[in-house]
Amino acid sequence: MTKINTIRVVIFMLILIILLCSNTVSCVKQQLPEKPFSSKEITLTPSEDVSVTIATDVYVMPVAELETTKTYPDIIKIENKYVKVSAIPNRGRLIFDYEFKPTGNSEFLSNTKPSTVKTTSDYMVEFGGYYLSIPWNPRDRQPYDLEYKLTKEGPDVVEVYMWGEDFISLAFVEFWLTVKRDSSFVKLETKISNKTEKDINIKLKDYSIITPGGGMTDSSSLIIPTSEVIVEQSKDNWMGSKGDVISWPSALSTWSGFDNFGLFYVSADKMMAPFFSVINHDTKDTLIKIWEPYDFFEGIFVWSFGNTYEEIKGAEPTVNFESYKGNVSIPVGETVNFTTYFYAVRDLKNVMMANTEFAGWLMPDKQVYEIVNNQPIEIQLQVGSSRDYENINLEVFLADLNENVLEKVITEQVAALSPEILFDMSWKIKPKDIINTPGEYIFKLELLDTNGSLIFTLASPSILIK
């Protein structure tokens, strides 16, 4: 009988301990977040070589009256499992087209027979793609013809070397276009050299004629990591007067709100990171551009004919980004270098941060939570990559506003990431499980490779816990 009573007492004590721990946060400081669905085992598609071919049977309208201009120029076509990228050196197009194979859509305007279009102050002919203002033909408002050679032809890397001399400044310009296997990533290295006997001073722009998903639609959005933009000009001043400062994001950040021709400026010193992105939510195309060094350009001019473009003969549903540097000074024998990157990701709904490998966003469902109510915080997250990745460790932390980590709240093993495979999840976390002190906080994402090295990080907007 005594033995039975002893067993009963032990069982009673165990039950009491379990009940106490289940109702006391201090027993288990960190609890696993509630998941609305389970992770799926995802694998990458098989690796494929990157290849290059030269097409010589496509007519491309000549604009410049130059001896070197060809009506059937060489079109360099590079392809891997994610992209089909082309360049036309004979038209100065470092990138002419960029087709993202997971969606089947072009991300740049690419027009071999463009029409003349009247802007507010001039006429223009736009083939599209990506190009620079050097070497530049001011008479025809086009880049000069470039020469080229293939320096790497696969199967792991294709590299195209292009070069030319600016007729006015005599600056010698070189470009290296690189595409690797199993990646949507395109890298363009630019080197401007002074081989003359006196210093060179030039103004520099690069031009990105963007049409994600084949063209802007009402659901398309412009992602620029800035808090404000400055109005330059717009038809009938619908944006406001020149010099007006507009908080960003604004109605201008959606194509449906871009009512007519308009041009605005983004100062580089107001940007939180050196990238921009354009998303077509209808077609699930997200194109990202990044540049290095971070402070190379002074700012970006952004303009479009707007969602009423069809009223302008020859206009296209594009957004044009023109990165600008007002004075590039190159002493005798010296060079200036910068690098530009593009990549596409499928179905990434926002971009809060991007580097050359990853892009993503992290967002709580509200801005204010109360500890006393202990209403769950729902954290939503998407991350995509510019190339194939496997076995990445993902961690989310609660942090103060200076990004000092206070508590780890989420840990996940990501089996695969790629331009077409996102990590897309949400979690529910109760405030009492992660913090007891009211205040302002953020959530901080970190991605770690298999060696534990940090490869990407981003922070959410701040929340108030009271």
VENCORZI-V247718 format. One record per residue. N is the residue number from 1. RES is the residue in one letter. NEAR is the number of other ideal C-beta (glycine too) atoms within 8 Angstrom. Layout:
N_RES_NEAR + N_RES_NEAR
This chain:
1_M_4 + 2_T_5 + 3_K_6 + 4_I_7 + 5_N_8 + 6_T_8 + 7_I_8 + 8_R_8 + 9_V_8 + 10_V_8 + 11_I_8 + 12_F_8 + 13_M_8 + 14_L_8 + 15_I_8 + 16_L_8 + 17_I_8 + 18_I_8 + 19_L_8 + 20_L_9 + 21_C_9 + 22_S_7 + 23_N_5 + 24_T_7 + 25_V_8 + 26_S_4 + 27_C_7 + 28_V_6 + 29_K_6 + 30_Q_9 + 31_Q_6 + 32_L_4 + 33_P_10 + 34_E_8 + 35_K_8 + 36_P_6 + 37_F_4 + 38_S_4 + 39_S_6 + 40_K_4 + 41_E_5 + 42_I_6 + 43_T_6 + 44_L_10 + 45_T_5 + 46_P_4 + 47_S_7 + 48_E_8 + 49_D_8 + 50_V_15 + 51_S_11 + 52_V_13 + 53_T_7 + 54_I_8 + 55_A_8 + 56_T_8 + 57_D_4 + 58_V_8 + 59_Y_7 + 60_V_15 + 61_M_8 + 62_P_8 + 63_V_7 + 64_A_11 + 65_E_5 + 66_L_8 + 67_E_3 + 68_T_6 + 69_T_11 + 70_K_9 + 71_T_8 + 72_Y_8 + 73_P_12 + 74_D_11 + 75_I_13 + 76_I_14 + 77_K_11 + 78_I_16 + 79_E_10 + 80_N_14 + 81_K_8 + 82_Y_13 + 83_V_15 + 84_K_10 + 85_V_14 + 86_S_13 + 87_A_15 + 88_I_15 + 89_P_15 + 90_N_12 + 91_R_13 + 92_G_15 + 93_R_14 + 94_L_12 + 95_I_16 + 96_F_13 + 97_D_12 + 98_Y_15 + 99_E_11 + 100_F_17 + 101_K_9 + 102_P_8 + 103_T_11 + 104_G_6 + 105_N_12 + 106_S_11 + 107_E_14 + 108_F_15 + 109_L_13 + 110_S_11 + 111_N_9 + 112_T_9 + 113_K_7 + 114_P_12 + 115_S_7 + 116_T_8 + 117_V_13 + 118_K_7 + 119_T_8 + 120_T_6 + 121_S_3 + 122_D_7 + 123_Y_7 + 124_M_8 + 125_V_12 + 126_E_10 + 127_F_14 + 128_G_15 + 129_G_14 + 130_Y_13 + 131_Y_10 + 132_L_13 + 133_S_9 + 134_I_12 + 135_P_13 + 136_W_11 + 137_N_12 + 138_P_6 + 139_R_5 + 140_D_9 + 141_R_8 + 142_Q_11 + 143_P_13 + 144_Y_13 + 145_D_12 + 146_L_13 + 147_E_8 + 148_Y_12 + 149_K_6 + 150_L_11 + 151_T_7 + 152_K_8 + 153_E_6 + 154_G_11 + 155_P_6 + 156_D_7 + 157_V_10 + 158_V_14 + 159_E_10 + 160_V_16 + 161_Y_11 + 162_M_14 + 163_W_10 + 164_G_12 + 165_E_8 + 166_D_14 + 167_F_7 + 168_I_6 + 169_S_8 + 170_L_10 + 171_A_14 + 172_F_12 + 173_V_15 + 174_E_11 + 175_F_13 + 176_W_12 + 177_L_15 + 178_T_13 + 179_V_14 + 180_K_12 + 181_R_13 + 182_D_12 + 183_S_14 + 184_S_12 + 185_F_12 + 186_V_14 + 187_K_11 + 188_L_15 + 189_E_9 + 190_T_12 + 191_K_10 + 192_I_16 + 193_S_11 + 194_N_14 + 195_K_6 + 196_T_7 + 197_E_3 + 198_K_5 + 199_D_8 + 200_I_12 + 201_N_8 + 202_I_12 + 203_K_9 + 204_L_11 + 205_K_11 + 206_D_11 + 207_Y_11 + 208_S_12 + 209_I_12 + 210_I_13 + 211_T_16 + 212_P_16 + 213_G_14 + 214_G_7 + 215_G_9 + 216_M_13 + 217_T_11 + 218_D_7 + 219_S_10 + 220_S_15 + 221_S_10 + 222_L_12 + 223_I_11 + 224_I_13 + 225_P_10 + 226_T_11 + 227_S_5 + 228_E_9 + 229_V_14 + 230_I_12 + 231_V_17 + 232_E_9 + 233_Q_8 + 234_S_12 + 235_K_8 + 236_D_5 + 237_N_7 + 238_W_9 + 239_M_11 + 240_G_8 + 241_S_6 + 242_K_6 + 243_G_6 + 244_D_9 + 245_V_8 + 246_I_13 + 247_S_7 + 248_W_12 + 249_P_5 + 250_S_9 + 251_A_5 + 252_L_13 + 253_S_11 + 254_T_12 + 255_W_13 + 256_S_7 + 257_G_9 + 258_F_11 + 259_D_8 + 260_N_11 + 261_F_12 + 262_G_16 + 263_L_11 + 264_F_14 + 265_Y_12 + 266_V_14 + 267_S_10 + 268_A_11 + 269_D_4 + 270_K_8 + 271_M_11 + 272_M_4 + 273_A_8 + 274_P_8 + 275_F_11 + 276_F_11 + 277_S_13 + 278_V_14 + 279_I_15 + 280_N_16 + 281_H_9 + 282_D_8 + 283_T_11 + 284_K_10 + 285_D_14 + 286_T_17 + 287_L_15 + 288_I_15 + 289_K_12 + 290_I_12 + 291_W_14 + 292_E_9 + 293_P_6 + 294_Y_7 + 295_D_5 + 296_F_8 + 297_F_10 + 298_E_7 + 299_G_10 + 300_I_13 + 301_F_12 + 302_V_15 + 303_W_11 + 304_S_12 + 305_F_11 + 306_G_10 + 307_N_10 + 308_T_9 + 309_Y_11 + 310_E_5 + 311_E_5 + 312_I_11 + 313_K_6 + 314_G_8 + 315_A_9 + 316_E_12 + 317_P_10 + 318_T_13 + 319_V_12 + 320_N_11 + 321_F_12 + 322_E_12 + 323_S_11 + 324_Y_12 + 325_K_11 + 326_G_5 + 327_N_7 + 328_V_11 + 329_S_7 + 330_I_14 + 331_P_7 + 332_V_8 + 333_G_5 + 334_E_8 + 335_T_8 + 336_V_8 + 337_N_8 + 338_F_9 + 339_T_10 + 340_T_12 + 341_Y_13 + 342_F_16 + 343_Y_13 + 344_A_17 + 345_V_15 + 346_R_14 + 347_D_8 + 348_L_14 + 349_K_7 + 350_N_9 + 351_V_14 + 352_M_11 + 353_M_13 + 354_A_11 + 355_N_8 + 356_T_7 + 357_E_9 + 358_F_13 + 359_A_15 + 360_G_17 + 361_W_12 + 362_L_13 + 363_M_11 + 364_P_12 + 365_D_7 + 366_K_7 + 367_Q_7 + 368_V_7 + 369_Y_12 + 370_E_10 + 371_I_12 + 372_V_4 + 373_N_6 + 374_N_9 + 375_Q_8 + 376_P_8 + 377_I_13 + 378_E_9 + 379_I_18 + 380_Q_10 + 381_L_14 + 382_Q_12 + 383_V_15 + 384_G_16 + 385_S_13 + 386_S_13 + 387_R_12 + 388_D_11 + 389_Y_11 + 390_E_8 + 391_N_8 + 392_I_13 + 393_N_13 + 394_L_15 + 395_E_11 + 396_V_14 + 397_F_12 + 398_L_12 + 399_A_14 + 400_D_10 + 401_L_8 + 402_N_5 + 403_E_9 + 404_N_6 + 405_V_9 + 406_L_9 + 407_E_10 + 408_K_9 + 409_V_13 + 410_I_11 + 411_T_7 + 412_E_10 + 413_Q_8 + 414_V_13 + 415_A_9 + 416_A_11 + 417_L_14 + 418_S_14 + 419_P_16 + 420_E_7 + 421_I_9 + 422_L_11 + 423_F_12 + 424_D_6 + 425_M_10 + 426_S_8 + 427_W_13 + 428_K_12 + 429_I_13 + 430_K_11 + 431_P_13 + 432_K_9 + 433_D_9 + 434_I_10 + 435_I_12 + 436_N_5 + 437_T_4 + 438_P_5 + 439_G_8 + 440_E_9 + 441_Y_13 + 442_I_14 + 443_F_15 + 444_K_14 + 445_L_16 + 446_E_11 + 447_L_14 + 448_L_11 + 449_D_9 + 450_T_6 + 451_N_4 + 452_G_6 + 453_S_6 + 454_L_7 + 455_I_9 + 456_F_13 + 457_T_9 + 458_L_11 + 459_A_12 + 460_S_14 + 461_P_7 + 462_S_9 + 463_I_15 + 464_L_9 + 465_I_12 + 466_K_7
